[in-house]
Amino acid sequence: MKRCHLFSEILTHVSIAVEKLVKRGFLNRETDPKNRRCNILKITDEASELITKIQDVQSYYTKQVYQGMSKEDKENFNYYLSKMYQNIGGKINE
């Protein structure tokens, strides 16, 4: 797939995702007064509250997953998990 075609597909997916978030009340969209072709996206208070709740749940389960593990165990776990992810085609910035 050519880069320009891939970029076009990515923009389409981003536009669809943004539109859904605007409709659900998680984003506000404003036209940039300096460049009418650009939009300014702002997270709503509702989205901010949801993000906080999600982060709290994520933190809770991360603590649960690592409970009783030494620092070395955690590092080994993360290392092997990264390797498995790479094996299935993922890319990890190390």
Secondary structure in CASP SS format (residue, H / E / C, confidence):
PFRMAT SS
TARGET T0000
AUTHOR 0000-0000-0000
METHOD secondary structure of the structure
MODEL  1
M C 1.00
K C 1.00
R H 1.00
C H 1.00
H H 1.00
L H 1.00
F H 1.00
S H 1.00
E H 1.00
I H 1.00
L H 1.00
T H 1.00
H H 1.00
V H 1.00
S H 1.00
I H 1.00
A H 1.00
V H 1.00
E H 1.00
K H 1.00
L H 1.00
V H 1.00
K H 1.00
R C 1.00
G C 1.00
F C 1.00
L E 1.00
N E 1.00
R E 1.00
E E 1.00
T E 1.00
D E 1.00
P C 1.00
K C 1.00
N E 1.00
R E 1.00
R E 1.00
C E 1.00
N E 1.00
I E 1.00
L E 1.00
K E 1.00
I E 1.00
T C 1.00
D H 1.00
E H 1.00
A H 1.00
S H 1.00
E H 1.00
L H 1.00
I H 1.00
T H 1.00
K H 1.00
I H 1.00
Q H 1.00
D H 1.00
V H 1.00
Q H 1.00
S H 1.00
Y H 1.00
Y H 1.00
T H 1.00
K H 1.00
Q H 1.00
V H 1.00
Y H 1.00
Q C 1.00
G C 1.00
M C 1.00
S C 1.00
K H 1.00
E H 1.00
D H 1.00
K H 1.00
E H 1.00
N H 1.00
F H 1.00
N H 1.00
Y H 1.00
Y H 1.00
L H 1.00
S H 1.00
K H 1.00
M H 1.00
Y H 1.00
Q H 1.00
N H 1.00
I C 1.00
G C 1.00
G C 1.00
K C 1.00
I C 1.00
N C 1.00
E C 1.00
END
